[in-house]
Amino acid sequence: MTRTVHVIGAGLAGLACALRLSGEGRRVALYEAARMAGGRCRSYHDPSLDLVIDNGNHLLLSGNGAALDYARRIGAMGELVGPKDCVFDFLDTRNGERWRLRPNASRLPWWIFVADRRVPGSSPGDYLGALGLLRAKRGATIGEAMDCSGLLYERLWGPVLLSALNMDPREASAELAGAVLRETLGAGGAACRPLAPRRGLGAAFIEPALATLAAAGVTPRYGARLRAIEFSGERAVALDFGEERVALGDDDAITLAVPPWTAQELLPEIVAPDDFRGIVNAHFKIAPPPGQPPLIGMIGSLTEWLFAFGDRLSVTISGADRLMDEPRESLAERIWTEVAAATGLPRALPPWQIVKEKRATFAATPAQQRRRPDAATRWRNLFLAGDWTATGLPATIEGAIRSGDRAAALVTRM
Ligand SMILES: Cc1cc2nc3c(=O)[nH]c(=O)nc-3n(C[C@H](O)[C@H](O)[C@H](O)COP(=O)(O)OP(=O)(O)OC[C@H]3O[C@@H](n4cnc5c(N)ncnc54)[C@H](O)[C@@H]3O)c2cc1C
């Protein structure tokens, strides 16, 4: 049996891997370069707002089986909240039209035949266009697999695929879009209920995971940045953290759950995604107006998704590379103007924070999809995890957790 498993990186992939292995009674050593766990999925106290905010709003769907299983195992299901049925509110900011998309729970999509459940102005036949994603050839883009124009694309497929893939869908991988579609809408509305963390990402995904690990005797070593891995033949034999060198025992294993650019530095011979896309989040410290839906998809505006929390309104803009150099003040102004108009709140800018994540996800293009490595490497005791490994999904919580689970399964079989 493996002696110690060294898990490098305490993002969701590393945490998922550490939870699986410690749950099986294995000895786990968890190392994290930052001062806190969570990686790209974290909460922190923002001093200028005096609020705990997330680095970015994260949405799960009820069909994200690995993520929900993770939440269940760490006792955090109560932290994920959403409507009991699949409901998505939308607003077309160009003409003020509002609607609720309400796919029925079962796989048979009869909702497309019911006018007030589907997108206004669309007809049932329009929805067949998305079938192209399920039949797409390997390596095809969404633009090649389906018609990316017309009302339904503007009001449904465009915004949904942009947020799922974090890039202009036309250039994105149809294979990845098909995988998302198959596991969500294709599985019926029961798999598409939106779920968001009630008190933030930390309370939902990170703190309960750390508590579960602590109960199993695993405490992350923070500020531990892996600098190099030493190899001998087919095995990794030592970890170099700069000030500390950890020699590996004969049966020890490593799961490298770091971002792709770090993995590539540590293992120059692996091929990994090297093109990324950004996400901008805007947080406004203001109570949402009464009746504000927890989530609205906004069409025709810079604002794409508006989340309402008890103490703030937060906006997500995906594929946001074009905004990375825009001054934060002007972004806050532009976004708030749209949010104020959508909510009826006063035009005066409330306290705000803009969070720009430049490398939020790998670019979900067919070319980058080909660069995603499997969890197993040519070294017998070294495995990869992370949303960028070959999970078959775009960079998501679900993909990150599946990758950690897979690396743990490979360690177990070693
Ligand atoms: C703004 C934003 C919004 C998002 N929205 C959604 C959403 O709505 N739904 C969804 O499903 N997904 C969303 N995602 C994606 C999701 O957050 C990621 O897929 C997931 O968090 C990735 O987890 P990971 O463990 O693979 O990587 P990471 O979170 O990047 O974890 C890697 C960890 O390794 C550590 N590390 C790096 N180098 C070293 C080193 N040398 N030694 C030790 N440790 C190291 C890092 O500090 C980090 O903690 C979003 C991401 C962002 C940024």
The ligand as an ORCA input file, in Angstrom:
! r2SCAN-3c Opt
* xyz 0 1
  C     -13.691     34.108    -11.801
  C     -13.991     32.643    -11.994
  C     -15.300     32.228    -12.130
  C     -15.576     30.868    -12.305
  N     -16.872     30.462    -12.388
  C     -17.164     29.158    -12.412
  C     -18.522     28.723    -12.362
  O     -19.455     29.523    -12.317
  N     -18.754     27.368    -12.360
  C     -17.742     26.456    -12.391
  O     -18.028     25.252    -12.353
  N     -16.443     26.852    -12.465
  C     -16.140     28.165    -12.466
  N     -14.819     28.571    -12.500
  C     -13.766     27.562    -12.653
  C     -13.330     26.933    -11.331
  O     -13.072     27.918    -10.372
  C     -12.061     26.145    -11.572
  O     -12.305     25.195    -12.587
  C     -11.533     25.403    -10.359
  O     -11.523     26.218     -9.214
  C     -10.106     24.908    -10.676
  O      -9.598     24.167     -9.591
  P      -8.168     23.496     -9.710
  O      -7.905     22.834     -8.414
  O      -8.112     22.691    -10.943
  O      -7.123     24.691     -9.933
  P      -6.694     25.903     -8.991
  O      -7.880     26.437     -8.292
  O      -5.914     26.836     -9.855
  O      -5.734     25.248     -7.892
  C      -4.348     25.102     -8.029
  C      -3.690     25.359     -6.677
  O      -2.292     25.081     -6.785
  C      -1.587     26.067     -6.052
  N      -0.211     26.110     -6.578
  C       0.225     26.682     -7.724
  N       1.546     26.473     -7.884
  C       1.955     25.747     -6.811
  C       3.211     25.223     -6.416
  N       4.307     25.365     -7.170
  N       3.288     24.543     -5.242
  C       2.188     24.372     -4.460
  N       0.964     24.857     -4.803
  C       0.850     25.525     -5.970
  C      -2.382     27.335     -6.312
  O      -2.097     28.337     -5.352
  C      -3.817     26.801     -6.218
  O      -4.316     26.855     -4.896
  C     -14.524     29.923    -12.369
  C     -13.192     30.367    -12.250
  C     -12.924     31.704    -12.054
  C     -11.492     32.147    -11.906
*
